[in-house]
Amino acid sequence: MKIIRLSTFLDFGGVETRLANISHVQDENEWVFVCLNRTGKAAETINRNQKKLINLNVPPSIYSLKTFYTVYQTLKKEKPDVIHTSGAEANFHGILAAKLAGIPKIIGEEIGTPNHSKKAQFIFSIIYRFADFVIGNSQAVLDAVQKLDKVPKRKLKKIDNPIIFKDLRGYLRKELSNEFRMIMISRLEPVKNIEGVINVLGRIKNTTDFKVKLIIAGSGQSASFFKQKVKDLGLEKEVEFLGFIDDPYPHLLNSDLYILNSFSEGFSNSLVEAMYSKTPSLSTAVGAAPEIIEEGINGFLTPPDDEDALLEKLKMIMGLSKNELKKIGFAGHEKIVKEFSLENHVCELMKIYKR
């Protein structure tokens, strides 16, 4: 079976990381990875895994005839049995072009909780009529697709994101200092609400005796804003910016807590990686997080956009003993190993591809 995975980009980010992970699969199928524009880290992994990769180098815009025609021509040339598109632009062009090209199986995928305008809702309610299935990586995503884009429930399928279970035995876990070390790993964008964590860190410093350190890893359009916020609050000693990192595990293994404070989220790969590393993890109750985390058992949840609640939750977590935190981190690791393997992910995909 020939499978085309079409995405908007293949550089870095959640869906790009997932596609790079899938490229590790060694089976009887022919996997072809196609992007509309822009390659990077994910494409490098796909190439290393000796999978075919095509960068169409077309405008990553929904309203582009050039993009639509190029996708259509590519599908006619490659003649896949299945096309699986991921992301708004890829869904728009890929699903329509696949229908016109006569591709036997068409799968669309929402990569996060959609926030479609009325116009977009109308457009995608039509687009998804031509898809055999629409995949989401959390029930929250599927519920939004059903409500906003009027996709029938029978077409909706939940498939958890996979991660590659890296052997962590070669990593050194340092003895943590008296500082409580927290880490955030994400794009530095407003939706991640890193600003809220910085604000709460300032309150912890000024109103408690806890000694804290916040590590922020990632790059993005809001980097300068966050750095200025840290300076304005006098937190230069408490906050360290790492920039983009290739490997999160050395930093996760030497942290007391991972934090995901997003306003909205589909499925966070970095949350799953943090839990896999046995790092106790705190997330806002958005997207897939409430489906993964059982409060106080294998992680922690807090409401989105609520700095008071975040402050109280962090004070509670920092008050736990190291043994209690270690137990929660281990429970998180067990959850991820049991449910989020690459093998499970591909098995669920094949059930849909072959129907």
C-alpha positions as CSV (number, residue, x, y, z in Angstrom):
1,M,0.0,0.0,0.0
2,K,1.3,3.5,-0.9
3,I,0.5,6.2,1.6
4,I,1.1,9.9,1.2
5,R,1.3,12.0,4.3
6,L,0.6,15.6,3.3
7,S,1.4,18.5,5.7
8,T,1.8,22.2,5.4
9,F,5.5,22.2,6.6
10,L,8.1,19.7,7.6
11,D,10.3,21.8,9.8
12,F,9.6,21.7,13.5
13,G,6.5,21.6,15.7
14,G,4.0,19.1,17.0
15,V,2.6,17.6,13.7
16,E,6.1,17.8,12.1
17,T,7.6,15.8,15.0
18,R,4.8,13.2,14.7
19,L,5.5,12.8,11.0
20,A,9.2,12.4,11.7
21,N,8.4,9.8,14.3
22,I,6.2,7.9,11.8
23,S,9.0,7.9,9.3
24,H,10.8,5.4,11.6
25,V,8.2,2.7,10.7
26,Q,9.6,-0.2,8.8
27,D,6.8,-2.2,7.2
28,E,5.6,-3.4,3.8
29,N,4.0,-0.1,3.0
30,E,5.5,2.7,0.9
31,W,5.4,5.9,2.9
32,V,5.8,9.2,1.1
33,F,6.0,12.5,3.0
34,V,4.9,15.7,1.1
35,C,4.8,19.3,2.4
36,L,3.5,22.4,0.7
37,N,6.6,24.4,1.8
38,R,9.5,24.7,4.2
39,T,11.6,21.8,5.4
40,G,13.8,21.5,8.4
41,K,14.4,19.2,11.4
42,A,11.5,16.9,10.6
43,A,12.5,16.5,7.0
44,E,16.1,15.7,8.1
45,T,14.8,12.8,10.2
46,I,12.6,11.6,7.3
47,N,15.6,11.6,5.0
48,R,17.7,9.8,7.5
49,N,15.0,7.1,7.7
50,Q,15.3,6.8,3.9
51,K,11.6,7.7,3.2
52,K,10.7,9.6,0.1
53,L,10.2,13.3,0.8
54,I,8.7,15.9,-1.6
55,N,8.7,19.6,-0.9
56,L,6.3,21.2,-3.4
57,N,7.6,24.7,-2.7
58,V,4.2,26.3,-3.2
59,P,2.4,29.1,-1.2
60,P,1.1,27.6,2.1
61,S,-2.2,29.4,1.6
62,I,-5.7,28.0,1.3
63,Y,-6.6,30.4,-1.5
64,S,-3.9,29.5,-4.0
65,L,-4.8,27.9,-7.4
66,K,-1.1,27.2,-7.9
67,T,-1.0,25.2,-4.7
68,F,-4.1,23.2,-5.5
69,Y,-2.9,22.4,-9.0
70,T,0.5,21.3,-7.8
71,V,-1.0,19.0,-5.2
72,Y,-3.3,17.5,-7.8
73,Q,-0.5,16.9,-10.3
74,T,1.6,15.3,-7.5
75,L,-1.2,12.9,-6.6
76,K,-1.8,12.0,-10.2
77,K,1.9,11.2,-10.6
78,E,2.4,9.3,-7.3
79,K,-0.9,7.4,-7.5
80,P,-1.2,6.6,-3.7
81,D,-3.7,4.2,-2.2
82,V,-4.2,6.5,0.7
83,I,-3.7,10.2,1.3
84,H,-3.6,11.5,4.9
85,T,-3.5,15.3,5.2
86,S,-2.7,17.2,8.4
87,G,-3.4,20.9,9.1
88,A,-5.7,23.4,7.6
89,E,-3.9,24.2,4.4
90,A,-3.0,20.6,3.7
91,N,-6.5,19.5,4.4
92,F,-8.0,22.1,2.1
93,H,-5.8,21.3,-0.9
94,G,-5.1,17.7,-0.2
95,I,-8.7,16.5,0.3
96,L,-10.1,18.3,-2.7
97,A,-7.2,17.4,-5.0
98,A,-7.4,13.7,-3.9
99,K,-11.1,13.6,-4.6
100,L,-10.5,15.0,-8.1
101,A,-7.6,12.7,-8.7
102,G,-9.6,9.6,-7.7
103,I,-7.5,8.6,-4.7
104,P,-9.2,5.5,-3.1
105,K,-8.9,6.5,0.6
106,I,-8.9,10.1,1.8
107,I,-8.1,11.0,5.5
108,G,-8.1,14.5,6.9
109,E,-6.7,15.4,10.3
110,E,-7.2,18.4,12.6
111,I,-3.9,18.9,14.4
112,G,-5.3,21.1,17.2
113,T,-8.6,22.4,18.6
114,P,-10.0,24.4,15.6
115,N,-10.9,28.0,16.1
116,H,-12.6,28.5,12.7
117,S,-14.3,31.7,11.6
118,K,-17.9,31.4,10.3
119,K,-16.4,31.4,6.8
120,A,-13.9,28.7,7.6
121,Q,-16.6,26.6,9.2
122,F,-18.6,26.7,6.0
123,I,-15.6,25.9,3.9
124,F,-14.4,22.9,6.0
125,S,-18.0,21.6,6.4
126,I,-17.8,21.1,2.6
127,I,-14.2,19.9,2.4
128,Y,-14.7,17.2,5.0
129,R,-17.6,15.7,3.0
130,F,-15.0,14.4,0.6
131,A,-12.9,12.7,3.4
132,D,-13.6,9.1,4.4
133,F,-12.5,9.9,8.0
134,V,-11.3,12.9,10.0
135,I,-8.8,12.2,12.7
136,G,-8.1,14.1,15.9
137,N,-5.6,13.4,18.6
138,S,-8.0,14.2,21.5
139,Q,-11.7,14.0,22.1
140,A,-11.7,17.7,22.6
141,V,-10.5,18.2,19.0
142,L,-13.1,15.8,17.6
143,D,-15.9,17.5,19.6
144,A,-14.9,20.9,18.2
145,V,-14.8,19.5,14.6
146,Q,-18.2,17.9,15.0
147,K,-19.7,21.1,16.4
148,L,-18.0,23.7,14.2
149,D,-17.5,21.9,10.9
150,K,-20.6,19.7,11.1
151,V,-18.6,16.5,10.5
152,P,-20.8,13.3,11.2
153,K,-19.7,11.4,14.3
154,R,-19.3,8.2,12.2
155,K,-16.4,9.9,10.3
156,L,-14.5,11.0,13.4
157,K,-11.7,8.9,14.8
158,K,-9.4,9.6,17.8
159,I,-5.9,8.4,17.4
160,D,-3.3,9.3,20.1
161,N,0.0,10.8,19.0
162,P,3.0,8.5,19.2
163,I,6.5,9.1,20.5
164,I,9.7,7.3,20.0
165,F,10.7,5.6,23.2
166,K,14.2,6.8,23.6
167,D,16.6,4.8,25.8
168,L,17.3,7.3,28.6
169,R,19.8,5.1,30.4
170,G,22.7,7.0,28.9
171,Y,21.6,10.3,30.2
172,L,23.0,11.6,33.5
173,R,20.5,12.8,36.1
174,K,22.2,15.3,38.3
175,E,21.4,15.7,41.9
176,L,19.0,18.6,41.9
177,S,19.8,21.6,44.1
178,N,17.7,23.3,46.7
179,E,16.1,25.3,43.9
180,F,12.9,24.0,42.5
181,R,13.6,23.7,38.8
182,M,10.7,24.1,36.4
183,I,10.9,23.7,32.7
184,M,8.7,24.8,29.7
185,I,9.4,23.4,26.2
186,S,7.4,24.9,23.4
187,R,7.1,27.5,20.7
188,L,7.4,30.9,22.2
189,E,4.0,32.1,21.0
190,P,1.1,33.8,22.9
191,V,-1.1,30.7,22.9
192,K,1.4,28.9,25.1
193,N,0.8,31.6,27.9
194,I,4.4,31.5,29.1
195,E,3.7,35.1,30.2
196,G,1.3,33.7,32.8
197,V,4.0,31.4,34.3
198,I,6.5,34.3,34.4
199,N,3.9,36.4,36.3
200,V,3.3,33.6,38.8
201,L,7.0,33.1,39.3
202,G,7.3,36.8,40.2
203,R,4.5,36.3,42.8
204,I,6.3,33.2,44.2
205,K,9.5,35.1,44.6
206,N,7.9,38.0,46.3
207,T,5.4,36.2,48.6
208,T,7.0,32.9,49.5
209,D,10.3,31.4,50.7
210,F,10.5,28.9,47.8
211,K,13.6,29.2,45.7
212,V,12.7,28.6,42.1
213,K,14.3,28.4,38.7
214,L,12.4,28.5,35.4
215,I,14.0,27.1,32.2
216,I,12.3,28.2,29.0
217,A,13.3,26.2,25.9
218,G,12.1,27.0,22.4
219,S,12.0,29.8,19.8
220,G,9.2,32.0,18.4
221,Q,7.8,35.4,17.7
222,S,7.2,36.2,21.4
223,A,10.8,35.5,22.6
224,S,11.7,39.2,22.9
225,F,8.5,40.0,24.7
226,F,9.0,37.3,27.3
227,K,12.6,38.3,27.9
228,Q,11.5,41.9,28.5
229,K,8.8,40.7,30.9
230,V,11.5,38.8,32.9
231,K,13.6,41.9,33.0
232,D,10.7,44.1,34.1
233,L,9.8,41.7,37.0
234,G,13.4,41.5,38.1
235,L,13.6,37.7,37.4
236,E,16.8,37.5,35.5
237,K,18.4,35.2,38.0
238,E,15.3,33.0,38.2
239,V,14.6,32.5,34.5
240,E,16.9,31.1,31.8
241,F,16.1,31.0,28.1
242,L,17.7,28.1,26.2
243,G,16.4,28.9,22.7
244,F,15.6,26.0,20.4
245,I,16.9,22.6,21.6
246,D,17.2,19.4,19.6
247,D,17.0,17.0,22.6
248,P,14.7,17.8,25.5
249,Y,15.6,14.8,27.7
250,P,18.9,16.2,29.3
251,H,16.9,19.2,30.5
252,L,13.8,17.3,31.5
253,L,15.8,14.8,33.5
254,N,17.3,17.6,35.5
255,S,14.1,19.4,36.3
256,D,11.6,19.0,39.2
257,L,8.5,19.9,37.1
258,Y,7.5,20.3,33.5
259,I,4.8,23.0,32.8
260,L,2.5,23.4,29.9
261,N,0.3,26.5,30.4
262,S,-1.4,26.8,27.0
263,F,-4.7,28.7,26.6
264,S,-5.6,25.9,24.1
265,E,-3.9,22.8,22.8
266,G,-4.6,19.8,20.7
267,F,-2.1,17.1,21.7
268,S,1.2,18.2,23.2
269,N,4.2,16.1,22.2
270,S,6.4,17.9,24.8
271,L,4.0,16.9,27.6
272,V,4.1,13.3,26.5
273,E,7.9,13.4,26.3
274,A,8.1,15.0,29.8
275,M,5.9,12.3,31.3
276,Y,8.0,9.6,29.5
277,S,11.1,11.0,31.1
278,K,9.5,10.5,34.6
279,T,9.4,14.3,35.1
280,P,6.3,15.3,37.1
281,S,4.2,17.3,34.8
282,L,1.6,20.1,35.2
283,S,-0.7,21.1,32.3
284,T,-3.7,23.3,31.8
285,A,-6.8,21.2,31.4
286,V,-7.0,21.7,27.6
287,G,-6.9,19.4,24.6
288,A,-5.7,15.9,25.3
289,A,-4.2,16.7,28.7
290,P,-7.3,15.8,30.8
291,E,-7.4,12.5,28.9
292,I,-3.8,11.7,29.7
293,I,-3.3,13.2,33.3
294,E,-5.1,11.8,36.3
295,E,-4.8,14.7,38.8
296,G,-2.4,13.9,41.6
297,I,-1.8,10.4,40.4
298,N,0.3,10.7,37.2
299,G,0.5,14.5,36.9
300,F,-1.3,17.7,37.7
301,L,-3.9,19.9,36.0
302,T,-4.8,23.5,36.3
303,P,-7.5,25.7,34.6
304,P,-6.3,27.7,31.6
305,D,-5.8,31.5,32.0
306,D,-6.0,31.5,35.8
307,E,-2.9,32.8,37.4
308,D,-4.3,32.5,41.0
309,A,-5.1,28.8,40.4
310,L,-1.7,28.2,38.9
311,L,0.0,29.9,41.9
312,E,-1.8,27.7,44.4
313,K,-1.1,24.6,42.3
314,L,2.6,25.3,42.1
315,K,2.8,26.0,45.9
316,M,1.1,22.7,46.5
317,I,3.4,20.8,44.2
318,M,6.6,22.5,45.6
319,G,5.4,21.4,49.1
320,L,5.4,17.7,48.1
321,S,8.3,15.5,49.1
322,K,10.8,14.3,46.6
323,N,9.4,10.7,47.0
324,E,5.9,11.9,46.3
325,L,7.0,13.7,43.2
326,K,9.1,10.7,42.1
327,K,6.0,8.4,42.5
328,I,3.9,10.7,40.3
329,G,6.6,11.0,37.7
330,F,6.9,7.2,37.5
331,A,3.1,6.8,37.1
332,G,3.2,9.3,34.2
333,H,6.0,7.3,32.6
334,E,3.9,4.1,32.8
335,K,0.9,5.8,31.3
336,I,2.9,6.9,28.2
337,V,4.7,3.6,27.7
338,K,1.4,1.7,27.8
339,E,-0.6,3.9,25.5
340,F,1.5,6.1,23.2
341,S,3.9,3.8,21.4
342,L,4.6,4.2,17.7
343,E,3.4,0.6,17.1
344,N,0.0,1.4,18.7
345,H,-0.3,4.6,16.6
346,V,0.4,2.9,13.3
347,C,-1.8,-0.1,14.1
348,E,-4.8,2.3,14.7
349,L,-3.9,4.1,11.4
350,M,-4.0,0.9,9.5
351,K,-7.4,0.0,10.8
352,I,-8.7,3.2,9.1
353,Y,-6.5,3.1,6.0
354,K,-7.7,-0.5,5.2
355,R,-11.4,0.0,5.9
